[in-house]
């Protein structure tokens, strides 16, 4: 089934002899809706946030790349996952494109560039991999960009910082944190 929009125009034609005939002209155009119906990472469906047009998913830690599937609302929409690897290939391309749906491999990307140190408050947090997905509507004109945020669940149970009454408490030799409150 091809998504289409029908516009009706009513036309009245009068002949030279004064006879009127009414016609209905129906114009079918392809839909201008660029909608994703589902995004999944490693088979886990991502949650959609309508306010931000973002999909979010949390996975167990340990991934260096993610299998991403994006499915459009229409079978004839074009779906692109940007900066991804097409299944069966090894090189990252500008985009992996499919009709109606696309599957691609996305390499984990840290928000921190190579060689940079994490800020103290960011240590212990797992970085988020940000993926852009572009959907082109069936009419070939309208486009919409969605963002997929992939975050791995932290396996760290380390304490980063302990604050009591605005003062940082350090770990003692015995591994305990003690604060004297006066």
Secondary structure, DSSP 8 states (H G I E B T S, - for coil): ---EEEEEEEEEEE-TTS-EEEEEEEEEEE-----EEEEEETTEE-EEETTTTEEEEEE-S--SEEEEEEEESSTTSEEEEEEEEETT--S-EEEEEEESEEEEEEE---SS-TT----GGGTTS--EEEEEEEEE-TTSS-EEEEEEEEEE---------EEETTEEE-B-TTS-B-----
